[in-house]
């Protein structure tokens, strides 16, 4: 028995959402709620999420809950193994293996805190903790058919978002996961809307600490869609002399 874990991109993912933000009387804070639907086109997979956010001055707190749609997609098929691929003769016997595949969009949640700075409004630091529920699939390589948890993990990440120009931002940081790859990451984002604050081409500072109104149209922060997949082979090799 062998086990291998890997991570790969889902390709293009489309998002559509609806949100509402309520500004406080003195405009120093706002509370927001949002719902989103996501679709990974190459995987024909869908997810919905709901979020709460509270922004007060330069501080931000957000909570998101995600739910993968649809049941576990499973398939199996048998593959015949030619005798030439084996290190011993079959003497008229049989050799084959059955492939079992399963996948599902994972459900989970995340909680994050972020802060900007009075004299460097183009810079933002953030920290997030998260959890993903696993995909329960049978282990067909054992006679007892034990259940495996694929994709069940939790972890944290810290990073910074730098608004380089009014349209372009750089998101860099480090993530640590209980089960999968940990390490540094980086994203470059381009938005059609412009940011008031930017390292190049925008303002750097603002004397007004309670700037909630200026941030009413900020992007909603959410975790990328995650799909758990499993692949298993169950082999049956029976030489004729055993039969």
C-alpha positions in Angstrom: 0.0 0.0 0.0 1.2 3.5 -0.9 -0.3 6.9 -0.2 0.5 10.1 -2.2 -0.9 13.6 -1.6 -0.7 16.4 -4.1 -2.3 19.9 -4.7 -3.2 21.3 -8.1 -5.0 24.4 -9.5 -8.8 24.2 -10.3 -8.3 26.6 -13.3 -11.0 29.3 -13.8 -13.5 29.7 -11.0 -16.4 32.1 -11.4 -18.0 33.9 -8.4 -21.2 35.8 -8.0 -22.3 37.4 -4.7 -24.6 39.7 -2.9 -23.8 41.8 0.3 -25.1 44.4 2.6 -23.1 46.8 4.8 -24.5 49.0 7.5 -22.5 52.1 8.4 -22.4 53.3 12.0 -23.9 56.7 13.0 -20.5 58.3 13.4 -19.1 56.5 10.3 -16.2 54.9 12.3 -17.3 51.3 11.6 -19.6 49.1 9.6 -21.1 45.6 9.9 -21.6 43.5 6.8 -23.2 40.2 5.6 -22.7 38.5 2.3 -23.5 35.3 0.4 -21.6 34.0 -2.6 -21.8 31.1 -5.1 -18.7 29.7 -6.8 -18.2 27.4 -9.8 -15.1 25.6 -10.9 -15.8 25.2 -14.7 -13.2 22.5 -15.4 -14.4 20.3 -12.5 -18.2 21.1 -12.9 -18.1 21.8 -9.1 -20.1 24.3 -7.1 -19.9 25.9 -3.6 -21.9 28.5 -1.6 -20.7 30.6 1.3 -22.0 33.0 3.9 -19.9 35.7 5.6 -20.0 38.2 8.4 -17.6 41.2 8.7 -16.9 44.0 11.1 -14.7 46.9 10.2 -13.8 49.6 12.9 -11.3 52.2 12.0 -8.2 50.4 10.8 -9.2 47.0 12.1 -11.1 44.3 10.3 -12.7 40.9 11.5 -14.3 38.5 9.2 -15.9 35.0 9.5 -16.8 32.9 6.4 -18.6 29.5 6.3 -18.4 27.4 3.1 -20.5 24.5 1.9 -19.8 22.3 -1.1 -22.8 21.4 -3.2 -23.7 18.0 -4.6 -23.0 14.5 -3.4 -19.7 12.6 -3.5 -18.9 11.8 -7.2 -17.6 8.2 -7.4 -16.7 6.0 -10.2 -14.9 2.6 -10.6 -13.6 0.6 -13.5 -11.4 -2.5 -14.1 -8.1 -2.6 -16.0 -6.7 -5.9 -17.4 -2.9 -6.3 -16.8 -0.9 -7.9 -19.6 1.4 -10.8 -18.5 4.3 -8.9 -20.0 3.9 -6.2 -17.3 4.4 -8.7 -14.5 7.7 -10.1 -13.0 6.4 -13.7 -13.1 4.3 -15.8 -15.6 0.6 -16.2 -15.1 0.6 -19.6 -16.8 -3.0 -19.0 -18.0 -4.1 -17.1 -14.9 -5.6 -13.6 -14.6 -4.3 -10.2 -13.5 -6.3 -7.0 -13.2 -6.9 -4.0 -10.9 -9.9 -2.0 -10.1 -9.7 1.8 -10.0 -11.8 3.7 -7.5 -12.1 7.5 -7.8 -14.1 10.0 -5.6 -14.3 13.7 -5.3 -16.3 16.4 -3.6 -16.1 20.2 -3.0 -15.1 20.5 0.7 -17.0 22.5 3.3 -15.3 24.5 6.1 -14.8 27.9 7.7 -12.3 30.6 8.3 -11.8 33.4 10.7 -9.5 36.3 9.9 -8.2 39.6 11.4 -6.6 42.4 9.4 -5.2 45.9 10.0 -4.1 48.8 8.0 -1.8 51.7 9.1 -2.4 55.5 9.4 0.8 56.5 7.5 0.9 53.5 5.1 -2.7 53.0 4.1 -1.4 51.1 1.0 -0.2 48.3 3.3 -2.4 45.8 5.1 -1.4 42.8 7.3 -3.7 39.9 7.9 -3.9 36.6 9.8 -6.4 33.7 9.3 -7.2 30.3 10.8 -9.2 27.8 8.8 -10.6 24.3 8.8 -11.8 22.0 5.9 -14.0 19.0 6.5 -12.7 15.8 4.8 -14.0 13.6 2.1 -14.9 10.1 3.6 -14.2 7.3 1.2 -13.7 3.6 1.7 -10.1 2.1 1.5 -10.7 -0.7 -1.1 -7.2 -2.0 -0.6 -8.1 -3.6 2.7 -10.5 -6.4 3.2 -12.1 -4.5 6.1 -12.8 -1.5 3.9 -11.6 1.1 6.4 -12.8 4.7 5.8 -10.2 7.3 4.8 -10.6 11.0 5.4 -9.3 12.9 2.3 -8.7 16.6 2.6 -9.5 17.0 6.3 -7.2 19.7 7.5 -6.8 22.9 9.5 -4.2 25.5 9.7 -3.3 29.2 9.7 -1.7 31.8 7.4 -0.3 35.3 7.8 0.6 37.8 5.2 0.4 41.3 3.8 -1.4 43.0 0.9 0.4 45.8 -0.7 -1.5 48.2 -3.0 1.3 48.9 -5.5 -0.8 51.0 -7.9 -4.5 52.1 -7.7 -5.3 49.0 -9.9 -2.6 46.4 -8.9 -2.1 44.8 -5.5 0.5 42.2 -4.3 -0.6 39.6 -1.7 2.3 37.7 -0.1 2.5 35.5 3.0 3.0 32.1 4.6 0.6 29.3 5.3 0.9 26.3 7.7 -1.4 23.3 7.2 -1.9 20.3 9.5 -1.7 17.8 6.6 -0.7 19.4 3.3 2.0 21.6 1.9 3.1 24.6 4.0 5.1 27.4 2.7 5.2 30.9 1.2 2.7 32.1 -1.4 2.2 35.2 -3.6 -0.6 36.6 -5.8 -0.8 39.6 -8.1 -4.3 41.0 -8.5 -5.7 43.6 -10.9 -9.0 45.3 -10.3 -11.1 47.5 -12.5 -11.9 49.8 -9.7 -9.3 52.1 -8.3 -7.9 52.4 -4.8 -7.6 55.8 -3.1 -4.4 54.6 -1.4 -1.4 53.2 -3.3 2.4 53.0 -3.0 2.7 54.5 -6.5 0.0 56.8 -7.9 -2.1 57.2 -4.7 -2.2 58.6 -1.2 0.0 57.1 1.5 -1.6 58.5 4.6 -4.8 60.0 6.0 -5.3 61.9 9.2 -8.8 60.4 9.5 -8.6 57.1 11.5 -12.3 56.4 11.3 -12.4 55.8 7.6 -15.2 53.2 7.4 -17.2 55.1 4.7 -14.1 55.0 2.4 -14.0 51.3 2.7 -17.6 50.4 2.1 -16.8 49.1 -1.4 -13.7 47.1 -0.4 -13.5 43.5 -1.8 -14.8 40.7 0.4 -12.0 38.3 1.5 -12.7 34.6 1.2 -10.8 31.3 0.9 -10.4 29.7 -2.5 -12.6 26.7 -3.4 -11.1 23.4 -2.3 -11.9 20.0 -3.8 -11.0 16.7 -2.1 -10.1 13.9 -4.5 -9.1 10.2 -3.9 -7.7 7.5 -6.2 -7.3 3.9 -5.2 -6.3 0.7 -6.9 -7.3 -2.8 -5.8 -5.1 -5.5 -7.4 -6.0 -9.2 -8.1 -3.3 -11.4 -9.6 -4.1 -15.1 -9.7 -1.6 -17.4 -11.6 -3.1 -20.6 -13.1 -1.1 -22.9 -10.9 -2.9 -21.4 -7.9 -6.2 -21.9 -9.6 
